[in-house]
Amino acid sequence: MCWLRGWVEPEKINPEFLELVHCNQVSGTQGGKIETDDNNKRFLSNLAQFKNPAVYRPLRLMLIIFFVSFVVSLFPTIPFITKIMKEVGLFDNQNESLV
């Protein structure tokens, strides 16, 4: 931690170090081993959050934004796709197939 903070004195980082040690003890990951029972409970509680209606509004907004950005990015490629389809000879009327 001294090196991470720029070679400061150990006394200056001692409160931060003790806080990190306490967070490690509280989280259940002591010695690099994760307690599986507690981990399963956390996983199930995280899955239960998807049932919360407050999650749906931001999720819906993000899906709309992703869909619109995907569609908008396809519009500039339409002339190139029609030219490629015409050269390959896949369809007679490429505009109808793209719609």
N, C-alpha and C positions, 0 to 999 in steps of 0.2 A: 504494500500500500504506500510505503514511503516513496518508492520509485514511481508509482502511478501518479502520485500527487506532485511530482517534481522534486524528489529528494528532500522532503521536509522532515522535520524532527518527528520521531515516533509519538511524542506527547501530543502533537497537534492532530494526529489522525486517530488517536486512541478512541475517542467517542464514536467516530464513524465506524471503526473496526468492531467495537463492541456492539453497535447497532446491527451490523451485518451478521455477526455471530448469533445474535438474538433472533434475527429474521430467519437464519438458517435452522435454528432449533425449532422455531415455531412452524416452519413450513413442512417439517417432517422429512427433510432430506439431509440426514446426518451421516457423514462419512461416505457420501456419494450414493447411498442406497435409498430408494424411495419406498415408503411404506405402501404396499399394494392396496390394503383395505381403504386407507384414506384416499388413495389415488382413484380407486373405483368410485367412491362416493363423490369426489370432485367431478369425475367424468360424467356421472349420471346427473349431477346438478347442472353441469354445463349443457347437457342435452335438454334438460327440462327448460332451460331459458328460451329455446326455440319455440316453446308453446306460448310464451309471453307475447301478447299482441303488440307491445311496445317495440319488439324486434322487427315486426313485419313492415312497418312504415319506412324505416331507413333501408331495409333490405329491398323493398319494392322500388324505392327511389334509385338505389344503386343499380338494380337490374334494368330499369328504364334507361338510365344514363349509359350503361354498357351497350344495350341494344341500339340506342340512337347513334352512339359513336361508331358502332360496327356498321350500321346501315350507311351512315354518312361517308365512311371510309370506302365503301364499295362503289359509290357513284362515280368517282374518277376512273375506276377500272373498267367500266362498261364499254367505252369505245375500244379498248384494247382486247377485251374478251370477244366482242363481236368480230373484230378483225381476225383474231386467232381462229374463231369458229368458222369463219368464211374460208380461210386458207386451208383448214383441215377438211372442210366439207361436211361438217356434222349436221347442220340444219340449213334449210333453205332460207327461212326467215328467223334470223338470230334475235331480233328485237322482241318477238313474241315469246321466245324461249327464255329470255332474261327476265321478263315480267313474271 
